[in-house]
Amino acid sequence: MSHVGMGGMGMWTEGGGGGGGRRRAALDKLPKRKPSLKRLWPLIWEMLKPRLWILCCGLVLTVVKVRASLTIPIITRRLIDTVLNAQPPHPERLPGILAIVFGATVIQALASYALTQLVSTEGQRLVTDLRVRVQRHVGFLPVSYYDGNSTGTLVARIMSDVEGVRNLIGSGLVEFAGGILTAAWALNYLLARSVPITLTVLAVVVTFAVLLRYAFKIIRPIFRERGRINAEVTGRLTESLGGVRVVKGYHAEEREANVFGQGVARLLKNIIKSLTLTSMLSTASAVVLGLVAVIVIFMGGHLVIDKNWTLGEYIQYNAFLAFMTAPVFQIVNLGAQFTEALAGLDRTVELLAEMEETHTPNA
């Protein structure tokens, strides 16, 4: 109890604009180290290695799901050209087409369910295992480390920083891999139908993908900074509420409220910055999608008018085009999740790199 009181006394007397503020300002002036995937890879591989069989099963389920999802665009041309737009129409072929579509839909739904149960559940187990590992490591750190880090901050790092790992090893990553596979199959068909249209669209999409790469280099440090700010604010709040008697004893309620307000204001500023960048990417993706639609309507429309394409081929091309471009625009949503996960994992690696007390060299 005396330890908490003394720690709280120092914290609250230095609170708003004192030593705590000066230390935070000094930290903010330090050069921001850019997280390196090379630095994170050993821990990522350590987590992935015992779960490779799960990822392989997830990949197989993804292939099944992808093949089932491609049934609809494949059958579209047959539906339009040989049933609806044929002269005379052939309604007797419609039940067979409906049976194929329904069967493919059922297979796709079952594959999605199995994928979620298999991969997502394992992702949550991974988060739990990593939390246990980090907590154990923190427990063996020397007392000097606790002197420089508040208890609440460490709690936030144990509970919050590892949460995003489920995005690295979960259904999102496997589905994204499936989207890439779908895009490859769709691209093969599109090139077979029309090389000029496909290459024009591909040039636009690749340009957008390159811009995304640079954009996420900017967003990732923002997410890492958010984790640090959140840990600081949560830590201060935890100790403030845990030592409420000390706060009231020094009549520091107003000071704690001001410090907390400043902390959540910093957090809000960081969130707004990330939301602004993410919304800009979403806007850019909508513009790119519109540009792709204009290209296909213009060039594909002329092929239909010139009788080089049937109406079924035109609609089928658009359907496959949607499958090819979907993963690129999916990056906008998944990229933010992966970036946040990598930022949290980087902070976790930083914490695990601290030397445990039993390994501290003797003086």
C-alpha positions, -999 to 999 in steps of 0.1 A, spaced: 0 0 0 29 23 8 44 16 -26 12 26 -43 9 57 -22 44 68 -29 41 61 -66 8 79 -67 22 108 -47 50 113 -72 27 109 -101 1 134 -90 25 160 -78 42 159 -112 9 155 -131 -3 181 -155 26 203 -165 54 190 -143 79 162 -147 54 139 -164 47 165 -191 84 172 -196 92 135 -199 64 130 -225 76 161 -244 111 146 -244 98 113 -257 78 130 -284 110 148 -296 129 115 -300 132 103 -336 104 79 -345 118 44 -353 100 29 -382 88 -6 -375 105 -32 -397 88 -63 -410 122 -80 -409 124 -73 -372 89 -87 -366 93 -118 -389 109 -141 -362 80 -137 -339 55 -140 -368 71 -172 -380 72 -186 -345 35 -181 -343 28 -194 -378 50 -225 -377 28 -247 -355 -3 -235 -373 8 -241 -409 -16 -270 -412 -45 -249 -402 -35 -222 -428 -31 -249 -455 -66 -262 -447 -79 -227 -448 -62 -222 -482 -79 -254 -495 -113 -242 -483 -105 -208 -499 -98 -225 -533 -132 -243 -530 -149 -211 -521 -133 -192 -550 -142 -219 -576 -178 -219 -563 -180 -181 -565 -168 -181 -601 -197 -203 -611 -221 -174 -614 -200 -152 -638 -192 -184 -658 -229 -194 -661 -240 -158 -669 -230 -159 -706 -249 -192 -711 -280 -178 -693 -281 -147 -715 -270 -160 -749 -287 -194 -749 -317 -189 -727 -329 -153 -724 -315 -137 -756 -318 -167 -779 -341 -168 -808 -362 -186 -800 -357 -187 -762 -350 -220 -745 -367 -219 -711 -362 -256 -706 -325 -249 -699 -334 -226 -670 -339 -252 -643 -305 -268 -649 -288 -233 -647 -307 -225 -615 -296 -258 -599 -259 -251 -608 -261 -216 -593 -279 -228 -561 -254 -257 -556 -224 -233 -560 -240 -209 -535 -244 -237 -509 -208 -249 -514 -196 -213 -510 -216 -208 -479 -204 -240 -463 -167 -232 -472 -171 -198 -456 -185 -212 -424 -158 -238 -421 -131 -212 -429 -144 -189 -401 -147 -217 -376 -112 -231 -384 -91 -200 -389 -108 -173 -369 -110 -195 -338 -73 -203 -341 -66 -166 -344 -83 -160 -311 -63 -188 -295 -31 -172 -308 -41 -139 -291 -47 -157 -258 -13 -175 -260 6 -143 -268 -11 -125 -240 0 -152 -216 35 -151 -229 38 -113 -227 23 -113 -191 48 -140 -180 77 -120 -195 66 -88 -179 63 -106 -145 100 -115 -148 113 -80 -157 134 -62 -131 119 -37 -107 138 -9 -124 116 -14 -155 84 -9 -134 99 23 -120 99 37 -155 66 23 -167 32 27 -149 12 -4 -141 -17 7 -162 5 12 -192 18 -24 -190 -18 -37 -186 -28 -19 -218 3 -33 -236 -5 -69 -225 -42 -67 -233 -44 -43 -263 -12 -45 -283 -16 -82 -291 -53 -80 -300 -46 -71 -336 -26 -103 -342 -59 -121 -350 -59 -100 -382 -26 -115 -392 -36 -151 -386 -73 -152 -392 -100 -154 -418 -92 -119 -431 -57 -129 -442 -69 -162 -457 -98 -146 -475 -74 -119 -489 -52 -147 -502 -83 -162 -518 -91 -129 -533 -57 -127 -549 -62 -163 -563 -96 -153 -576 -81 -122 -592 -54 -143 -609 -80 -167 -624 -102 -138 -635 -73 -120 -651 -65 -151 -671 -101 -151 -685 -101 -113 -691 -69 -115 -711 -84 -143 -732 -115 -121 -740 -98 -88 -747 -61 -79 -742 -65 -41 -749 -93 -35 -724 -77 -57 -697 -43 -41 -700 -58 -6 -698 -78 -15 -667 -48 -33 -652 -26 -2 -657 -51 18 -636 -54 -8 -609 -16 -13 -606 -11 25 -603 -36 26 -575 -19 -4 -558 14 14 -559 -2 45 -543 -16 23 -516 18 10 -508 31 44 -501 0 54 -482 3 25 -457 39 35 -450 24 68 -437 -5 52 -418 15 25 -400 35 49 -377 2 66 -369 -13 33 -356 19 26 -336 17 61 -320 -20 54 -312 -10 23 -293 15 43 -273 -9 71 -265 -37 46 -256 -13 28 -232 -3 61 -215 -39 73 -211 -52 39 -199 -22 36 -175 -27 70 -160 -65 64 -156 -59 30 -140 -35 43 -114 -56 74 -108 -87 53 -100 -66 27 -81 -51 55 -59 -82 76 -56 -75 81 -19 -42 97 -26 -58 119 -53 -84 131 -29 -58 135 -1 -39 160 -23 -70 175 -38 -58 166 -72 -92 157 -88 -91 187 -111 -56 180 -121 -63 144 -130 -93 155 -150 -71 179 -169 -44 154 -176 -70 128 -187 -86 154 -210 -53 162 -226 -45 125 -231 -78 117 -248 -74 148 -269 -41 135 -282 -58 101 -288 -86 118 -307 -61 138 -329 -44 106 -338 -77 88 -346 -89 117 -368 -56 117 -387 -59 79 -394 -95 82 -403 -87 111 -427 -60 91 -445 -83 60 -447 -112 80 -460 -89 95 -486 -80 60 -497 -116 50 -498 -124 80 -519 -95 73 -543 -107 37 -546 -142 48 -556 -127 72 -582 -106 43 -596 -136 21 -597 -156 47 -616 -127 51 -641 -125 13 -646 -163 13 -653 -160 41 -678 -132 22 -697 -151 -10 -698 -184 7 -709 -166 26 -737 -143 -1 -751 -166 -30 -744 -197 -12 -757 -180 -7 -790 -172 -44 -792 -209 -52 -787 -220 -26 -813 -195 -40 -838 -208 -75 -831 -174 -87 -818 -190 -95 -785 -224 -109 -776 -244 -93 -748 -237 -123 -727 -199 -119 -732 -201 -83 -723 -219 -90 -690 -196 -119 -683 -166 -98 -688 -179 -72 -663 -186 -100 -638 -150 -113 -640 -137 -78 -639 -154 -73 -605 -136 -104 -592 -102 -91 -605 -105 -57 -589 -121 -67 -557 -88 -76 -538 -72 -43 -547 -101 -23 -531 -102 -48 -503 -67 -37 -494 -81 -4 -482 -101 -21 -454 -78 -50 -447 -46 -29 -451 -56 -7 -422 -63 -37 -400 -30 -53 -409 -11 -21 -404 -26 -17 -369 -18 -53 -361 18 -49 -372 21 -17 -352 8 -36 -321 31 -65 -328 61 -42 -331 53 -28 -296 50 -64 -283 84 -74 -298 98 -43 -282 85 -54 -248 96 -90 -252 131 -77 -260 135 -63 -225 159 -84 -205 143 -105 -177 155 -102 -142 170 -137 -141 191 -128 -172 204 -95 -159 242 -95 -157 255 -93 -121 270 -60 -111 
